[in-house]
Amino acid sequence: MSKKAKASARALRRARKVARKAAQNLQYAAWKLAGKNTKSRRAKLRKQRSNPVRSKEHAQGPCGNIGCKRCNPELHNLVAPRLLAAV
């Protein structure tokens, strides 16, 4: 292949890549506006903040988990593990 052919092929690949990335960014922005990108870190944190389950009791009573802060409020469940050694 000549230098001219290689350069034009390289430019074509570059242009296709730029176009593909621009299309992806538009798609991500559309998902963000529609609230459809549920696997993103932003969406997970938003869901976690808006979910009131964390501050209430279990709906069906005790869950049976011995490490649950709500169902088994022992000292070792309420204190962070790094602080247990000091207690």
C-alpha positions as a printed NumPy array, in Angstrom:
array([[  0.   ,   0.   ,   0.   ],
       [  1.102,   3.493,  -0.698],
       [  1.484,   6.196,   1.915],
       [ -1.507,   8.006,   0.483],
       [ -3.741,   4.928,   0.776],
       [ -2.581,   4.251,   4.334],
       [ -3.204,   7.84 ,   5.37 ],
       [ -6.682,   7.892,   3.85 ],
       [ -7.553,   4.545,   5.495],
       [ -6.315,   5.868,   8.832],
       [ -8.353,   9.05 ,   8.44 ],
       [-11.44 ,   7.031,   7.543],
       [-11.042,   4.797,  10.609],
       [-10.551,   7.845,  12.794],
       [-13.66 ,   9.546,  11.406],
       [-15.741,   6.41 ,  11.963],
       [-14.496,   6.134,  15.543],
       [-15.274,   9.796,  16.272],
       [-18.767,   9.387,  14.827],
       [-19.358,   6.202,  16.833],
       [-18.265,   7.866,  20.084],
       [-20.467,  10.901,  19.423],
       [-23.463,   8.62 ,  18.843],
       [-22.726,   6.767,  22.086],
       [-22.533,  10.014,  24.054],
       [-25.88 ,  11.126,  22.628],
       [-27.405,   7.768,  23.577],
       [-26.066,   8.023,  27.133],
       [-27.448,  11.543,  27.462],
       [-30.856,  10.346,  26.251],
       [-30.813,   7.519,  28.778],
       [-29.869,   9.975,  31.527],
       [-32.79 ,  12.263,  30.694],
       [-35.202,   9.331,  30.483],
       [-33.891,   7.718,  33.658],
       [-33.182,   4.472,  31.808],
       [-29.49 ,   4.02 ,  32.615],
       [-30.124,   2.141,  35.856],
       [-26.697,   0.529,  36.072],
       [-24.75 ,   3.763,  36.332],
       [-23.223,   4.834,  39.635],
       [-25.287,   8.015,  39.568],
       [-28.549,   6.079,  39.213],
       [-27.657,   3.579,  41.928],
       [-26.817,   6.332,  44.431],
       [-30.013,   8.213,  43.569],
       [-32.089,   5.075,  44.113],
       [-30.315,   4.379,  47.394],
       [-31.006,   7.905,  48.669],
       [-34.653,   7.852,  47.63 ],
       [-35.429,   4.401,  49.053],
       [-36.974,   4.809,  52.54 ],
       [-36.582,   1.11 ,  53.428],
       [-33.244,   1.791,  55.112],
       [-34.795,   3.881,  57.867],
       [-37.832,   1.701,  58.666],
       [-38.558,  -1.71 ,  60.132],
       [-38.758,  -4.815,  57.965],
       [-42.169,  -5.197,  56.335],
       [-42.52 ,  -8.906,  57.18 ],
       [-41.026,  -8.78 ,  60.672],
       [-37.574, -10.05 ,  61.714],
       [-35.461, -11.302,  58.818],
       [-33.512, -13.866,  60.83 ],
       [-30.123, -12.45 ,  59.892],
       [-27.908, -12.443,  62.988],
       [-25.945,  -9.501,  61.574],
       [-28.996,  -7.28 ,  60.952],
       [-28.917,  -3.995,  62.853],
       [-32.707,  -3.823,  63.046],
       [-33.5  ,  -7.391,  64.047],
       [-30.487,  -8.057,  66.273],
       [-29.303,  -4.741,  67.744],
       [-26.285,  -6.147,  69.573],
       [-23.167,  -4.06 ,  70.149],
       [-21.158,  -5.957,  67.538],
       [-23.856,  -5.201,  64.937],
       [-24.171,  -1.51 ,  65.74 ],
       [-20.469,  -0.585,  66.008],
       [-18.098,  -0.56 ,  63.054],
       [-15.679,  -3.537,  63.14 ],
       [-12.623,  -1.281,  63.394],
       [-14.085,   0.304,  66.524],
       [-14.892,  -3.016,  68.227],
       [-11.309,  -3.481,  69.395],
       [-11.472,  -0.181,  71.296],
       [-14.72 ,  -1.104,  73.068]])
